[in-house]
Amino acid sequence: QSKGKKPLFVQLVLDNIWSLYEAVMKRDKEKIEKIVTSLGLRIGARESRHADPKVQLNAICSQWLPVSDAVLSMVCNKIPSPLDITAERVEKLMCVGARTFDSLPPETRELKSAFMKCSSEGTAPVIVFVSKMFPVDAKALPQNKPR
């Protein structure tokens, strides 16, 4: 950077995104057409003539860099395989709160081996794990409320 050179990520990724953003916000139709044709995208006439430049930017970016594909590939590359899960982790996932794994019914404890095998056979049980996380102020938790 001291010699005026940009980092590789800036050269290959950020500069391209920034030039697209500037072209759309400044309504430079020639530059937008050049970018769209070089990327091989098809932008509808409705989006290209829209008064709000964010609509056109969204149309281009959703085809060029779709978020769903990026998130799915990142999840597949970064999250470890379910087959690598430890027995302790399975027990933690199956128990809620202060309950221990040994306190669960025998039928539920038998699911541990099926959980760890990740079998797709027709006789294997179907196990679904649903999780929803949202921020809550610590003062709003039941244990922190005054009685």
Secondary structure as UniProt FT lines:
FT   TURN            2..3
FT   HELIX           8..9
FT   HELIX           10..14
FT   HELIX           15..25
FT   TURN            26..27
FT   HELIX           29..39
FT   HELIX           45..48
FT   HELIX           53..64
FT   HELIX           67..78
FT   HELIX           82..84
FT   HELIX           87..94
FT   TURN            97..98
FT   HELIX           101..103
FT   HELIX           106..117
FT   TURN            122..123
FT   HELIX           138..140
FT   HELIX           142..144
//
